[in-house]
Amino acid sequence: MTGVLAFIGRNTFGVLRYASGLYDLSAKTAYWTFVAPFKGGGLKWGSAVHQMVVAGFNALPIVSLISFFVGMVLAFQGAYQLQKLGASYFVAALVGVSMTRELGPLMTAIIVAGRSGSAFAAELGTMKVSEEIDALEVMGLNSIKYLVVPKYLAMLIMLPCLTMLSDLSGMLGGAVFGMVQLDQTFSMYAVATRDALVMRDISTGLVKSVVFGLIITTVGCHEGFSVSGGAEGVGKATTSSVVVSIFLVIVADLLFTALFYYTG
C-alpha cells in the first residue's frame, strides 16, 4: 500500500512540475511575442517566415491527402446508415459539419504534432546537449526570443490555414464519393454543404486550431529545453513531445467541444 501511494505521489508531483514548466514557458513566450516588441524588443520575422515554410507550407501535401481520405471514409460510413433512411442527400451535411467542427482541426493538429512538434523537440534538444543554448545565453541573447518565438508565430498563423485546407480537402473527398456512389453532381453536393454549414461551424474549428498550435509548440519546445543525457535524451524528448502533444490536443478538443455545445 505504501508503494502504491508513493507511486501516485511521485507521478502527481511530476505532472505538476511538468504543468508548471509548460506554464512558465508559455508566459515567457507570450511576453516576447506580444509585449516585448512594443518595448523595443523586436521580432525575428525572418526566422518566423522560415518556420512557416517548414512547419506549414511543406505540410500541405500530407495534410491535404490525409484529409481527403478521411472525408471520403466519413462519407462512406455516413451513407451506409443514411441510405437506409432514404436520406443520402444529407451525407454532404455530415461530412461538412464533421470536418469543419471536429475532424479538420483535430487531424491537422495530430499530423503537425507528429511532423513539426517532434522536430521542435529534436532541434532544441540537440542544441541543448551540444551547449549551443548555453552559448546563446552567454552572448546575452534570450533563447526564448530567438528559438521559441519564431516557432510560436509560425504555428499561430499556419495551423488555422492548414485547418481550412483540411476542411476543404475533406469535403472534396466527400464530394468525390457523392458523385461516384450517390449519383450526385458536384454542384448539388456543394449546395447541400453550403446549406448545412454556418459561420459558427467554421469559426469553432479555427479557434480550436489556434489553441492546438500553441499546445504543440509549447510542448515541443519544453521537451527540447528539458533534454539531458545526450543523443538518447533527444530521442526520448522527441517521442515524449508527440505523445504529450496529442494527449493535450485531444483533452483541449474535448473541453472546447463541450464549451461550444453548452454555449451554442
C-alpha positions as CSV (number, residue, x, y, z in Angstrom):
1,M,0.0,0.0,0.0
2,T,2.9,2.3,0.8
3,G,4.5,1.6,-2.5
4,V,1.2,2.4,-4.4
5,L,0.8,5.7,-2.5
6,A,4.4,6.6,-3.2
7,F,3.9,5.9,-6.9
8,I,0.8,8.0,-7.1
9,G,2.6,10.8,-5.2
10,R,5.7,10.8,-7.4
11,N,3.6,10.9,-10.5
12,T,1.3,13.6,-9.2
13,F,4.3,15.8,-8.4
14,G,5.8,15.0,-11.8
15,V,2.6,16.1,-13.6
16,L,2.5,19.3,-11.5
17,R,6.2,20.1,-12.3
18,Y,5.6,19.5,-16.0
19,A,2.5,21.7,-16.0
20,S,4.5,24.4,-14.2
21,G,7.2,24.2,-16.8
22,L,4.7,24.5,-19.6
23,Y,3.1,27.5,-18.0
24,D,6.4,29.2,-17.4
25,L,7.5,28.7,-21.0
26,S,4.1,29.9,-22.3
27,A,4.2,33.0,-20.2
28,K,7.7,33.9,-21.3
29,T,6.9,33.2,-25.0
30,A,3.7,35.3,-24.8
31,Y,5.7,38.2,-23.3
32,W,8.4,38.1,-26.0
33,T,5.7,37.8,-28.7
34,F,3.1,40.3,-27.7
35,V,4.7,42.7,-25.1
36,A,8.4,43.0,-25.8
37,P,8.0,44.2,-29.4
38,F,6.2,47.3,-28.1
39,K,9.1,48.0,-25.8
40,G,11.7,47.8,-28.5
41,G,12.3,44.1,-28.2
42,G,11.5,43.4,-31.9
43,L,10.5,40.1,-33.6
44,K,12.6,37.6,-35.6
45,W,10.3,37.7,-38.7
46,G,12.9,36.2,-40.9
47,S,13.1,33.1,-38.7
48,A,9.3,33.1,-38.3
49,V,8.8,33.0,-42.1
50,H,11.3,30.2,-42.4
51,Q,9.4,28.2,-39.7
52,M,6.1,28.9,-41.6
53,V,7.6,27.3,-44.7
54,V,9.0,24.3,-42.8
55,A,6.0,23.7,-40.5
56,G,3.2,25.0,-42.7
57,F,3.8,25.1,-46.4
58,N,5.8,21.8,-46.5
59,A,2.9,20.1,-44.7
60,L,0.3,21.0,-47.3
61,P,0.6,17.7,-49.3
62,I,0.3,15.3,-46.4
63,V,-2.5,17.3,-44.7
64,S,-4.5,17.5,-47.9
65,L,-4.1,13.9,-48.8
66,I,-5.0,12.5,-45.4
67,S,-7.9,14.9,-45.0
68,F,-9.2,13.9,-48.5
69,F,-9.2,10.2,-47.5
70,V,-10.8,11.0,-44.1
71,G,-13.6,12.9,-45.8
72,M,-14.2,10.0,-48.2
73,V,-14.2,7.5,-45.3
74,L,-16.7,9.6,-43.4
75,A,-18.9,9.8,-46.5
76,F,-18.8,6.0,-46.8
77,Q,-19.8,5.5,-43.2
78,G,-22.5,8.1,-43.2
79,A,-24.0,6.9,-46.4
80,Y,-24.1,3.3,-45.0
81,Q,-26.7,4.4,-42.4
82,L,-28.4,7.4,-44.2
83,Q,-29.2,5.3,-47.3
84,K,-31.3,3.0,-45.1
85,L,-33.5,6.1,-44.2
86,G,-33.5,7.4,-47.8
87,A,-31.5,10.4,-46.6
88,S,-28.3,10.1,-48.6
89,Y,-28.7,13.8,-49.5
90,F,-27.5,14.6,-46.0
91,V,-24.2,12.9,-46.5
92,A,-22.8,16.3,-47.6
93,A,-24.0,17.9,-44.4
94,L,-22.5,15.2,-42.3
95,V,-19.1,15.5,-43.9
96,G,-19.1,19.3,-44.0
97,V,-20.0,19.8,-40.4
98,S,-17.8,17.0,-39.1
99,M,-14.8,18.3,-40.9
100,T,-15.1,21.9,-40.0
101,R,-16.1,21.5,-36.4
102,E,-14.0,18.5,-35.4
103,L,-12.0,16.3,-37.8
104,G,-10.3,19.1,-39.7
105,P,-8.6,20.8,-36.8
106,L,-8.0,17.6,-34.9
107,M,-6.5,15.6,-37.8
108,T,-4.3,18.6,-38.8
109,A,-3.1,19.0,-35.2
110,I,-2.2,15.4,-34.9
111,I,-0.3,15.5,-38.2
112,V,1.6,18.6,-37.3
113,A,2.4,17.3,-33.8
114,G,4.0,14.2,-35.3
115,R,5.7,16.2,-38.0
116,S,6.7,19.6,-36.6
117,G,6.3,19.2,-32.8
118,S,8.8,16.4,-32.8
119,A,11.1,18.5,-35.0
120,F,11.0,21.3,-32.5
121,A,11.9,19.0,-29.7
122,A,14.8,17.4,-31.6
123,E,16.2,20.7,-32.8
124,L,16.2,22.3,-29.3
125,G,17.3,19.1,-27.7
126,T,20.3,18.8,-30.0
127,M,21.2,22.4,-29.2
128,K,20.8,21.7,-25.5
129,V,23.1,18.7,-25.4
130,S,25.7,20.5,-27.6
131,E,25.5,23.5,-25.3
132,E,24.5,25.9,-28.0
133,I,21.7,27.3,-25.9
134,D,24.1,28.0,-23.1
135,A,26.3,29.8,-25.6
136,L,23.4,32.0,-26.7
137,E,22.8,32.9,-23.1
138,V,26.5,33.7,-22.5
139,M,26.4,36.0,-25.6
140,G,23.5,37.9,-23.9
141,L,20.8,36.6,-26.3
142,N,17.5,35.4,-25.0
143,S,16.9,31.8,-26.0
144,I,13.1,32.2,-25.8
145,K,13.1,35.2,-28.2
146,Y,15.5,33.7,-30.7
147,L,14.4,30.0,-30.7
148,V,10.8,29.7,-29.5
149,V,9.0,32.9,-30.6
150,P,9.5,32.2,-34.4
151,K,8.0,28.8,-34.0
152,Y,5.2,30.2,-31.9
153,L,4.3,32.8,-34.6
154,A,4.6,30.3,-37.4
155,M,2.1,27.9,-35.7
156,L,-0.3,30.7,-34.8
157,I,-0.5,31.7,-38.4
158,M,-0.1,28.4,-40.3
159,L,-2.2,25.9,-38.3
160,P,-5.5,27.7,-39.0
161,C,-4.5,27.9,-42.6
162,L,-3.8,24.2,-42.7
163,T,-7.1,23.5,-40.9
164,M,-9.0,25.4,-43.6
165,L,-7.2,23.4,-46.3
166,S,-8.0,20.2,-44.4
167,D,-11.7,21.2,-44.2
168,L,-11.8,21.8,-48.0
169,S,-9.9,18.6,-48.8
170,G,-12.2,16.5,-46.6
171,M,-15.3,18.0,-48.2
172,L,-13.8,17.3,-51.6
173,G,-13.3,13.7,-50.7
174,G,-16.9,13.5,-49.7
175,A,-17.9,15.1,-53.0
176,V,-16.0,12.5,-54.9
177,F,-17.9,9.8,-53.1
178,G,-21.2,11.6,-53.7
179,M,-20.6,11.9,-57.4
180,V,-19.4,8.3,-57.8
181,Q,-21.6,6.4,-55.4
182,L,-24.7,8.6,-54.8
183,D,-25.1,9.9,-58.4
184,Q,-25.0,13.5,-57.2
185,T,-23.5,16.3,-59.3
186,F,-20.7,18.4,-57.8
187,S,-23.0,21.5,-57.8
188,M,-25.7,19.5,-55.9
189,Y,-23.2,18.3,-53.3
190,A,-21.7,21.9,-53.0
191,V,-25.2,23.4,-52.4
192,A,-26.0,20.7,-49.8
193,T,-22.8,21.5,-48.0
194,R,-23.4,25.3,-48.2
195,D,-26.9,24.9,-46.8
196,A,-25.6,22.8,-43.8
197,L,-22.7,25.0,-42.8
198,V,-23.0,28.2,-40.7
199,M,-20.1,30.5,-39.8
200,R,-20.1,29.2,-36.3
201,D,-19.0,25.7,-37.6
202,I,-16.0,27.2,-39.3
203,S,-15.0,29.6,-36.5
204,T,-15.2,26.8,-34.0
205,G,-12.6,24.8,-35.8
206,L,-10.4,27.8,-36.3
207,V,-10.4,28.7,-32.6
208,K,-9.5,25.1,-31.8
209,S,-6.7,25.1,-34.3
210,V,-5.1,28.2,-32.7
211,V,-5.1,26.6,-29.3
212,F,-3.8,23.3,-30.8
213,G,-0.9,25.2,-32.4
214,L,0.0,26.8,-29.0
215,I,-0.1,23.4,-27.3
216,I,2.1,21.7,-30.0
217,T,4.7,24.5,-29.9
218,T,4.9,24.8,-26.1
219,V,5.2,21.0,-25.5
220,G,7.8,20.5,-28.3
221,C,10.0,23.4,-27.1
222,H,9.6,22.5,-23.4
223,E,10.7,18.9,-24.2
224,G,13.7,20.2,-26.2
225,F,14.8,22.5,-23.3
226,S,14.4,19.7,-20.8
227,V,16.7,17.2,-22.7
228,S,19.5,15.6,-20.7
229,G,21.7,12.6,-21.4
230,G,23.0,13.1,-24.9
231,A,21.5,11.5,-28.0
232,E,19.4,9.1,-26.1
233,G,17.8,12.0,-24.3
234,V,17.0,13.7,-27.6
235,G,15.2,10.6,-28.8
236,K,13.1,10.3,-25.6
237,A,12.2,14.0,-25.8
238,T,11.1,13.7,-29.4
239,T,8.9,10.7,-28.6
240,S,7.5,12.4,-25.5
241,S,6.7,15.6,-27.4
242,V,4.5,13.7,-29.8
243,V,2.7,11.7,-27.1
244,V,2.1,14.6,-24.8
245,S,1.1,17.0,-27.6
246,I,-1.5,14.6,-29.0
247,F,-2.9,13.8,-25.5
248,L,-3.2,17.5,-24.6
249,V,-4.7,18.3,-28.0
250,I,-7.4,15.7,-27.5
251,V,-8.1,17.0,-24.0
252,A,-8.4,20.6,-25.2
253,D,-10.6,19.4,-28.1
254,L,-13.0,17.8,-25.6
255,L,-13.1,20.9,-23.4
256,F,-13.8,23.2,-26.4
257,T,-16.3,20.9,-27.9
258,A,-18.2,20.8,-24.5
259,L,-17.9,24.6,-24.2
260,F,-19.3,25.2,-27.7
261,Y,-22.0,22.6,-27.2
262,Y,-23.3,24.2,-24.0
263,T,-22.9,27.8,-25.2
264,G,-24.3,27.1,-28.7
